[in-house]
Amino acid sequence: MQTFKQLAANKLALAHRDTASRPTSRWRSADLDPVPKADKKWEWYHIGGFWIAEGFSAGQIQSYLGGLSVQVMIQAIWPSFINWHADALPASADITASALLGFAIFWLISLPFLYIRPPKLRWLFIAKIATMPFLWTALFAWALTAAGGFGPLMGMPSRPMGGMSEGYLFCYAVTASISGVNTFTVNLPDITRYAHDPRSTTLAQAVGLPVCLTMITLAASTQVVYGQIYWNPLEMVAIWDNRPAKFFAGLLFAFANIGTNVAGNSIAFGNDLMTLFPRYIDISIKAVGRRVMLTDYYILRRRHGLHIEQLYTPRGLYWYRRGINWRAVAAFFAGLVPLLPSLVYQINPAGGGIARGYVNFSSLAWLECFLFS
């Protein structure tokens, strides 16, 4: 009878091609090897399509937002769907039966896209470049027209809440904005490693990131038009009376979130699993924080490149102590621990015990965490 170790080696382990420079080892995966030149086909507009898609899902959980998109589409066809099995779930569930069905449908639609290997995903973002600017332009034009131009938007008074001054509130808003895209900036190397030219990343972000400004303008316009702010644009789309506009807006939002979910979340998670179990998992089936990586590259290494061959050599230059760089782990927690009290406050502001000065201090948490690390 085979032992579990023998069963894993014979039935579960992937077959990797051995090469003279990179022999097969328990730490090696062909999907994590340096990308062959033949697969470096991503141009700036492919990566820009990723950021444009992110602009239509910033600050949201992609699968949930995609489920709302499907719900909006069905509601545009059958308006009564919003009340479908309205009493099936208790209020404590914090989700309706129609939203849950939309989530399930979106998840099933997304599943086939997970089997597309990253080099071929660029065609998905070509489709985004061809379609999403229409929604972007339409929403931006609608927001300005419905709100009466930039005047009413810029003239809205600031209303600091929670005891924060306008200065600290501005810092808090900066941190919140960075947090919305921080995960994707960390995961972006999982995509840009397929870029034809390293400069493609800079150009793509210069073109794609301003899309997020569209969403901010849209949210501000809802305060003028509806009397309340809808930070989730699909909540605003859901109350539109124009059913064709509602359907196509939901369709494009769903399409955008499929791309973001696959490229921004699934590929990165797959690479994490491959790093841990390279013998058993490939891309079909990121390490310490961004702050630590930036400090390591710009300050410790002074922008000198890594030794690529040693990255794939067991017990090589980057093996550190038993495969773990404990200094990087310490740097990670040095940036994390001082800000934990502020996290506790955000979870339960009424709990007490956290001084207002400490909460104000942590309003620029992202930058402070970077400096502490």
C-alpha positions as CSV (number, residue, x, y, z in Angstrom):
1,M,0.0,0.0,0.0
2,Q,1.3,3.4,-1.0
3,T,2.2,5.9,1.7
4,F,0.8,9.4,1.5
5,K,4.2,10.7,0.4
6,Q,4.4,8.2,-2.4
7,L,0.8,8.9,-3.4
8,A,1.6,12.6,-3.6
9,A,4.7,12.1,-5.6
10,N,3.1,9.6,-8.1
11,K,-0.5,11.1,-8.4
12,L,-0.5,14.7,-7.4
13,A,2.9,16.1,-8.4
14,L,3.0,18.0,-11.6
15,A,5.4,17.0,-14.4
16,H,8.0,19.7,-14.9
17,R,10.4,19.9,-17.8
18,D,14.0,19.6,-16.7
19,T,16.5,22.1,-18.2
20,A,20.2,22.4,-17.8
21,S,20.0,25.8,-16.1
22,R,16.9,25.0,-13.9
23,P,16.7,21.4,-12.9
24,T,13.6,20.0,-11.3
25,S,13.3,20.7,-7.6
26,R,10.5,20.8,-5.0
27,W,10.7,24.6,-5.2
28,R,10.4,25.0,-8.9
29,S,7.3,25.6,-11.0
30,A,7.3,26.3,-14.8
31,D,4.6,29.0,-14.3
32,L,6.9,30.9,-11.8
33,D,10.0,30.6,-14.0
34,P,11.1,33.8,-15.8
35,V,8.6,34.4,-18.6
36,P,10.0,33.3,-22.0
37,K,10.4,36.1,-24.5
38,A,7.8,34.5,-26.8
39,D,5.2,35.0,-24.0
40,K,6.0,38.7,-23.4
41,K,3.2,40.1,-25.6
42,W,1.4,42.4,-23.3
43,E,1.5,46.1,-24.4
44,W,0.6,49.2,-22.5
45,Y,-3.0,49.1,-23.6
46,H,-3.5,45.6,-22.3
47,I,-2.3,46.7,-18.8
48,G,-4.2,49.9,-19.1
49,G,-7.3,47.8,-19.7
50,F,-6.7,46.2,-16.3
51,W,-6.6,49.6,-14.6
52,I,-9.7,50.8,-16.4
53,A,-11.5,47.7,-15.2
54,E,-10.3,48.4,-11.7
55,G,-11.7,51.9,-11.9
56,F,-15.2,50.4,-12.2
57,S,-14.7,48.2,-9.2
58,A,-12.5,50.3,-6.8
59,G,-13.1,49.8,-3.2
60,Q,-15.5,46.9,-3.7
61,I,-15.3,43.1,-3.4
62,Q,-15.3,42.1,-7.0
63,S,-17.5,39.0,-6.9
64,Y,-20.1,40.7,-4.8
65,L,-20.1,43.8,-7.1
66,G,-20.3,41.4,-10.1
67,G,-23.3,39.8,-8.4
68,L,-25.0,43.1,-8.0
69,S,-24.3,43.8,-11.7
70,V,-26.2,40.6,-12.6
71,Q,-29.0,41.5,-10.2
72,V,-29.4,44.9,-12.0
73,M,-29.5,43.2,-15.4
74,I,-32.2,40.8,-14.3
75,Q,-34.1,43.6,-12.7
76,A,-34.0,45.6,-15.9
77,I,-35.7,42.7,-17.7
78,W,-38.1,41.8,-14.9
79,P,-38.5,44.8,-12.5
80,S,-40.3,42.5,-10.0
81,F,-37.1,40.6,-9.5
82,I,-36.0,43.0,-6.8
83,N,-38.8,41.5,-4.6
84,W,-38.0,37.9,-5.5
85,H,-38.3,35.8,-2.3
86,A,-38.0,39.0,-0.4
87,D,-38.6,37.3,3.0
88,A,-36.5,34.2,2.3
89,L,-33.5,35.5,4.3
90,P,-33.5,37.2,7.7
91,A,-32.4,40.8,7.9
92,S,-29.3,39.7,9.8
93,A,-28.1,38.0,6.6
94,D,-27.4,41.4,5.2
95,I,-28.2,40.2,1.7
96,T,-31.4,39.5,-0.2
97,A,-32.3,36.4,-2.1
98,S,-32.1,38.2,-5.5
99,A,-28.6,39.5,-4.7
100,L,-27.5,36.1,-3.6
101,L,-28.8,34.6,-6.9
102,G,-27.0,37.3,-8.8
103,F,-23.8,36.5,-6.9
104,A,-24.1,32.7,-7.8
105,I,-24.8,33.5,-11.5
106,F,-21.8,35.8,-11.7
107,W,-19.5,33.2,-10.0
108,L,-20.6,30.6,-12.5
109,I,-20.0,32.9,-15.5
110,S,-16.6,33.8,-14.1
111,L,-15.5,30.2,-13.7
112,P,-14.4,29.5,-17.4
113,F,-12.2,32.6,-17.4
114,L,-10.1,31.1,-14.6
115,Y,-8.8,28.5,-17.0
116,I,-7.3,31.1,-19.4
117,R,-3.6,31.3,-19.0
118,P,-2.2,34.8,-18.3
119,P,-0.4,35.3,-21.7
120,K,-3.8,34.9,-23.4
121,L,-5.7,37.1,-21.0
122,R,-4.6,40.2,-22.9
123,W,-7.4,39.7,-25.3
124,L,-9.9,40.1,-22.5
125,F,-8.4,43.6,-21.8
126,I,-8.5,44.5,-25.4
127,A,-12.2,43.9,-25.2
128,K,-12.3,46.2,-22.1
129,I,-10.5,49.0,-23.9
130,A,-13.0,48.7,-26.7
131,T,-16.1,48.8,-24.5
132,M,-15.5,50.3,-21.1
133,P,-14.7,53.9,-22.3
134,F,-18.3,54.2,-23.6
135,L,-19.6,53.5,-20.1
136,W,-17.0,55.7,-18.5
137,T,-17.9,58.6,-20.9
138,A,-21.6,58.1,-20.5
139,L,-21.5,58.1,-16.7
140,F,-19.2,61.0,-16.5
141,A,-21.3,63.1,-18.9
142,W,-24.5,62.1,-17.0
143,A,-23.0,63.0,-13.7
144,L,-22.0,66.5,-14.8
145,T,-25.3,67.1,-16.7
146,A,-27.6,65.9,-13.9
147,A,-25.7,67.8,-11.3
148,G,-25.6,71.0,-13.3
149,G,-21.9,71.0,-14.1
150,F,-18.8,71.2,-11.8
151,G,-20.1,74.3,-10.0
152,P,-22.6,72.5,-7.7
153,L,-20.2,69.7,-7.1
154,M,-17.3,71.9,-6.1
155,G,-19.5,74.1,-4.1
156,M,-20.7,71.3,-1.8
157,P,-19.7,72.1,1.8
158,S,-17.4,69.8,3.7
159,R,-19.0,68.1,6.7
160,P,-16.3,66.5,8.8
161,M,-17.7,63.7,10.9
162,G,-16.5,61.6,13.8
163,G,-14.6,64.4,15.5
164,M,-12.0,64.8,12.7
165,S,-10.9,68.2,11.5
166,E,-10.9,68.9,7.7
167,G,-7.1,68.4,7.6
168,Y,-7.2,64.9,9.2
169,L,-10.2,64.1,7.2
170,F,-8.3,64.9,4.0
171,C,-5.4,62.6,5.2
172,Y,-8.0,59.9,6.0
173,A,-9.5,60.2,2.4
174,V,-6.0,59.9,0.9
175,T,-5.4,56.7,2.9
176,A,-8.8,55.3,1.8
177,S,-8.1,56.1,-1.8
178,I,-4.7,54.4,-1.7
179,S,-6.2,51.4,0.0
180,G,-8.7,50.9,-2.8
181,V,-5.9,50.2,-5.3
182,N,-3.1,49.1,-3.0
183,T,-3.9,45.4,-3.4
184,F,-3.8,45.7,-7.2
185,T,-0.5,47.6,-7.2
186,V,1.0,44.8,-5.2
187,N,-0.4,42.1,-7.5
188,L,0.4,44.0,-10.7
189,P,3.8,42.3,-11.2
190,D,1.8,39.1,-11.7
191,I,0.5,40.8,-14.9
192,T,3.4,43.1,-15.9
193,R,5.9,40.2,-16.0
194,Y,4.2,39.4,-19.4
195,A,4.8,42.9,-20.7
196,H,6.7,43.4,-23.9
197,D,8.4,46.5,-22.6
198,P,9.0,47.5,-19.0
199,R,7.9,51.1,-19.8
200,S,4.4,49.7,-20.6
201,T,3.6,49.7,-16.9
202,T,4.2,53.4,-16.4
203,L,2.3,54.4,-19.5
204,A,-0.6,52.2,-18.6
205,Q,-1.0,53.6,-15.1
206,A,-0.8,57.1,-16.4
207,V,-3.7,56.4,-18.7
208,G,-5.8,54.0,-16.6
209,L,-5.7,55.4,-13.1
210,P,-7.6,58.6,-13.9
211,V,-10.7,56.5,-14.4
212,C,-11.0,56.4,-10.6
213,L,-11.6,60.2,-10.7
214,T,-14.7,59.5,-12.8
215,M,-16.1,57.4,-10.0
216,I,-15.5,60.1,-7.4
217,T,-17.2,62.7,-9.6
218,L,-20.1,60.2,-10.1
219,A,-20.5,59.7,-6.3
220,A,-20.4,63.5,-5.7
221,S,-23.1,64.0,-8.3
222,T,-25.5,61.6,-6.6
223,Q,-25.5,63.9,-3.5
224,V,-26.8,66.7,-5.7
225,V,-29.3,64.6,-7.8
226,Y,-30.6,62.2,-5.2
227,G,-29.8,63.9,-1.9
228,Q,-27.5,61.1,-0.8
229,I,-24.1,59.8,-1.9
230,Y,-24.0,56.4,-3.6
231,W,-20.4,55.3,-3.4
232,N,-21.4,52.0,-5.0
233,P,-22.4,53.1,-8.5
234,L,-24.6,50.0,-9.0
235,E,-26.9,51.2,-6.2
236,M,-27.5,54.3,-8.3
237,V,-27.9,52.3,-11.5
238,A,-30.5,50.1,-9.7
239,I,-32.9,53.1,-9.2
240,W,-32.7,54.2,-12.8
241,D,-36.1,54.2,-14.6
242,N,-34.5,53.6,-18.1
243,R,-34.4,49.8,-18.3
244,P,-32.2,49.5,-21.4
245,A,-29.6,51.8,-19.8
246,K,-29.8,49.9,-16.6
247,F,-29.3,46.6,-18.4
248,F,-26.3,47.6,-20.4
249,A,-24.7,49.4,-17.5
250,G,-25.0,46.2,-15.4
251,L,-23.6,44.2,-18.3
252,L,-20.5,46.4,-18.6
253,F,-19.9,46.5,-14.9
254,A,-20.1,42.7,-14.8
255,F,-17.7,42.4,-17.6
256,A,-15.3,44.8,-15.9
257,N,-15.4,42.9,-12.7
258,I,-14.7,39.5,-14.4
259,G,-11.5,40.9,-15.7
260,T,-10.5,42.5,-12.3
261,N,-11.4,39.3,-10.4
262,V,-9.4,37.0,-12.7
263,A,-6.3,39.2,-13.3
264,G,-6.2,41.1,-10.0
265,N,-7.3,38.4,-7.6
266,S,-7.2,34.8,-9.0
267,I,-3.8,35.0,-10.7
268,A,-2.2,36.5,-7.7
269,F,-3.7,34.0,-5.3
270,G,-2.7,31.2,-7.7
271,N,0.9,32.4,-7.7
272,D,0.9,32.5,-3.9
273,L,-0.2,28.9,-3.8
274,M,2.3,27.9,-6.5
275,T,5.1,29.6,-4.4
276,L,4.1,27.4,-1.4
277,F,3.4,24.2,-3.3
278,P,5.1,24.4,-6.7
279,R,5.2,20.7,-7.2
280,Y,1.4,20.3,-7.0
281,I,-0.2,23.5,-8.2
282,D,0.1,25.4,-11.5
283,I,-1.5,28.6,-12.7
284,S,-4.7,26.7,-13.8
285,I,-5.7,25.1,-10.7
286,K,3.2,37.4,-3.0
287,A,5.1,37.5,-0.1
288,V,5.8,40.2,2.4
289,G,4.1,43.6,2.0
290,R,4.8,46.2,-0.6
291,R,6.5,48.5,1.9
292,V,9.1,45.9,2.7
293,M,9.8,45.2,-1.0
294,L,10.2,48.9,-1.8
295,T,12.6,49.4,1.1
296,D,14.6,46.4,0.1
297,Y,14.9,47.5,-3.5
298,Y,15.4,51.3,-3.2
299,I,17.3,51.6,0.1
300,L,19.0,48.3,0.9
301,R,19.9,47.3,-2.7
302,R,20.0,50.9,-4.0
303,R,18.1,49.9,-7.1
304,H,20.6,47.1,-8.0
305,G,18.8,44.2,-9.6
306,L,18.2,40.8,-8.2
307,H,20.3,37.8,-9.3
308,I,17.6,36.0,-11.3
309,E,19.3,32.6,-11.4
310,Q,19.7,32.7,-7.6
311,L,16.0,33.3,-7.1
312,Y,15.3,29.8,-8.5
313,T,18.3,28.1,-6.7
314,P,17.4,26.1,-3.5
315,R,19.6,27.2,-0.6
316,G,21.1,29.9,-2.8
317,L,21.7,33.6,-2.2
318,Y,18.2,34.4,-1.2
319,W,17.6,31.3,0.9
320,Y,18.3,33.3,4.1
321,R,17.5,31.2,7.2
322,R,15.7,28.0,6.3
323,G,14.0,29.7,3.4
324,I,12.6,32.7,5.5
325,N,13.9,36.2,5.6
326,W,13.2,37.0,9.2
327,R,14.3,40.6,8.9
328,A,11.6,41.2,6.3
329,V,9.0,39.5,8.6
330,A,10.2,41.8,11.4
331,A,9.9,44.8,9.2
332,F,6.4,43.8,8.2
333,F,5.2,43.6,11.8
334,A,7.1,46.8,12.7
335,G,4.8,48.6,10.3
336,L,1.7,46.7,11.3
337,V,1.6,46.6,15.1
338,P,1.7,50.4,15.9
339,L,-1.5,50.9,13.8
340,L,-3.5,48.0,15.3
341,P,-5.2,50.2,18.0
342,S,-6.6,52.4,15.2
343,L,-8.0,49.3,13.5
344,V,-9.7,48.3,16.8
345,Y,-11.2,51.8,16.9
346,Q,-12.5,51.6,13.3
347,I,-14.2,48.2,14.1
348,N,-15.8,49.5,17.3
349,P,-15.6,53.3,17.8
350,A,-17.8,53.1,20.8
351,G,-15.5,50.7,22.6
352,G,-13.4,53.4,24.1
353,G,-9.8,53.2,25.2
354,I,-8.3,54.7,22.0
355,A,-7.3,58.3,22.3
356,R,-8.6,60.8,19.7
357,G,-5.0,61.9,19.1
358,Y,-3.9,58.4,18.2
359,V,-6.8,58.0,15.8
360,N,-5.9,61.4,14.1
361,F,-2.3,60.3,14.0
362,S,-3.2,57.1,12.1
363,S,-5.2,59.0,9.4
364,L,-2.2,58.6,7.1
365,A,-1.8,55.0,8.1
366,W,-0.5,53.8,4.7
367,L,2.4,56.3,4.7
368,E,3.1,55.8,8.4
369,C,3.2,52.0,8.0
370,F,5.6,52.5,5.1
371,L,8.0,54.6,7.2
372,F,7.8,52.2,10.3
373,S,8.7,49.3,8.1
